[in-house]
Amino acid sequence: MAYKIVGSQCTNCTACEALCPNLAISEAKGTFVIDPAKCTECIGHFDTPQCVAICPVDETCVLDTAYPRYVA
């Protein structure tokens, strides 16, 4: 599954955007979003999704169950 950012919890700190190895995170309409077509859950790059690891607000970067699990 791809990750998504809960917009109402995003503080727009920009920390996640630079850490994403797939360039899946961008700003849209005043908050950050994750492109599910680009998100690989950081598989093959890191042991932990970097958006989850760096986000200062717990449960802001969460799995988006609307998308199937990424298969490396």
N, C-alpha and C positions, 0 to 999 in steps of 0.2 A: 504494500500500500504506500502511496505517496504520503508525505506529510502535508499539513496545512497549518496556517497561522490563524488563530482565533483573533479576528480583527479588533474586537472590542477590548482585548487584553494587550494588544501590541502597543508598546510605548514609543515606537518609531526610533529606537536607539541605533539602528542600522548595523548592529553587530553581526547579525546572521547573514546579511547579504554578502559580505566580503569572504566569509568562511565557506560558503557553499561551493563544493568542488565541481558542481554541474551547472553553475550559473542559473539555478532554478528560482532564485529569490529576487524579486524586484519590487519597487514601490508602485502602488496603484491607488489612486484616489485617497492619498493621505495615510495609507497603511502599507504594510508589506504583505506580499502574497507569494505562494510557492506554486510554480507551474508544475502540475502533476505529470505532465509528459516528460519533464526533465528530471524530476526527483527520483533518485535511486536509493533513498534512505541511507546514502553514503556508503552503500555496500561496495566493497572493492577499494575504498578510499580510507575509511575510518571504522573503528569498532562501534562507535556511537554516532548517531546523526548529529552533525555539528550545529544545526539550528537549535536542537534540544539542549545540547551541552552549553551553548553560549547564552541562551535567552535568560534575561534576568527575572522573568516572570514565569513561575511554574505553570505548567499545563497550557502554555500559549502555543507551542509547536506540538501538534498532536497528529496521530495517524488519521488519514482521511479514508474512512471505510468505503467510500464511494468508488475507490480505485483498487484494482487487484494488487497483490504483493509484487514487488519488483523481483524479477528473476535474473540473476547475473549470468 
